[in-house]
Amino acid sequence: MAEIANSEKLLLSADDCAAVLGISRSTWYAMYQSGKTPLGLKLNRCHRWSADELRAWVAAGCPPRKRWLQIGTAR
């Protein structure tokens, strides 16, 4: 298995996502609940978002989840 080159997180928590975007955790969750963020994935009870997907979502102008899924860059 190839070693990861740097210590950057591959999966981000809600706190991480909020910090990266410069918003509060409650704002991130409100956006998530209203379908304005990428879906993310669940690992056991933990919800996580791909750092690469979050970057691509921001680069695409932060479209709502329904549109983001239609773009085809997400699952």
N, C-alpha and C positions, 0 to 999 in steps of 0.2 A: 504494500500500500504506500502510495506517495505521501511524503510528509508535507504538511501545510507550511507554506513559505513564511508566513508571518503570524502574529498572534491575533489578528482581526477576527472577531466573532463572525461565524457564518450565519447563525440564527440569532435574532434579536428578540428580546422580551418587549412587552408594551412600554415599560419604562425606558428601555434603550431606544425604541422607535420615537417616543415622545422627545427624548433628549436630542436625538439626531435631528429631528425636525424643528426643535426649538419651541415645542408646545408642552402643555401640561399633560400628565398621565390621564386626567379626567377628560381632557379635550380629545386625546387619542381614542379613548374608549367610546366617547360619544360619537366620534367620526366612524369608528368601527361598527357600532350598533346601528348607525344610520346608513351603512353600506358605502361609505366614502373612502375606505382604505382597502388594500389588498386583503384577501381572505386569510392568508397565513395557514398554518397547520397546527394540529394538536399532537403533542408528544406526551402521552399519558394525560395528566391534567394540565400540563403547561402549554400555553398558546405561544407560538413563535412565528416570526416573519423572516424570510430570507433577506439578508443584507443586499444581495444582488437584485432581488425583485424590488425591494424598497427603492434602491437607486434608480432602477428603470422606471418605476412608477412616478417618481419625482421628475425624472427627465421627460416623461410623457405629459407632464402638467398636472399630475395628481387626479386623474379621471376617477369618477365613481366606480365602485367595484364591478357593476354590471358591464360598463363600457370597457373596463380594464380586462375583464375576462374575454370580451369579444375581440380585443386587439390581438389576442393570441400569444402575447408574451408571458402570460400567466398560465397556470394549469388549465 
